[in-house]
Amino acid sequence: MASLLERRWTLATIYACASGAVRFNEFRQSLPGVSPTTLSERLEQLEAESIVERRLVPGRPPHTEYVLTRRGKRLARAVAGLLENQV
């Protein structure tokens, strides 16, 4: 997991999820400058590490939402703490 956290956009993606982003385009709006490919990769990697859970929401049209797992919420609190302590 440490190598994932070192990658660009990973911590920002976790923070965006903790701040309310759940759908792909909400993440894109919260993370200006991230490419769609990179964002998709980070979400997949975070899901593989059980930091976010990917949920398929039925409807017309169906869509995908990402939510923090318990593990992800603990990590998000740590990330928020780091941001609060910046000078």
WOCORMO-V124900 format. One record per residue. RES is the residue in three letters. PHI is phi in degrees with one decimal (999 if undefined). Layout:
res: {RES,RES}
phi: {PHI,PHI}
//
This chain:
res: {MET,ALA,SER,LEU,LEU,GLU,ARG,ARG,TRP,THR,LEU,ALA,THR,ILE,TYR,ALA,CYS,ALA,SER,GLY,ALA,VAL,ARG,PHE,ASN,GLU,PHE,ARG,GLN,SER,LEU,PRO,GLY,VAL,SER,PRO,THR,THR,LEU,SER,GLU,ARG,LEU,GLU,GLN,LEU,GLU,ALA,GLU,SER,ILE,VAL,GLU,ARG,ARG,LEU,VAL,PRO,GLY,ARG,PRO,PRO,HIS,THR,GLU,TYR,VAL,LEU,THR,ARG,ARG,GLY,LYS,ARG,LEU,ALA,ARG,ALA,VAL,ALA,GLY,LEU,LEU,GLU,ASN,GLN,VAL}
phi: {999,-58.4,-65.8,-66.9,-66.4,-77.8,-74.3,-59.5,80.1,-67.8,-64.6,-64.7,-67.1,-62.4,-62.4,-62.4,-64.7,-66.9,-89.0,120.2,-70.9,-128.3,-104.2,-52.8,-68.9,-67.7,-64.1,-61.2,-69.2,-77.1,-124.7,-60.8,103.1,-79.7,-78.9,-57.6,-64.8,-64.1,-61.2,-60.7,-62.2,-64.7,-63.5,-63.5,-67.2,-66.2,-66.5,-63.1,-91.5,60.3,-96.9,-123.8,-113.7,-94.9,-121.2,-91.0,-103.0,-68.8,155.3,-123.0,-81.6,-65.6,-143.7,-110.1,-124.6,-119.5,-130.4,-71.1,-81.4,-58.0,-61.5,-64.2,-65.1,-63.1,-65.7,-63.0,-62.9,-65.3,-62.5,-61.9,-62.2,-64.6,-67.3,-67.1,-90.9,-71.6,-89.0}
//
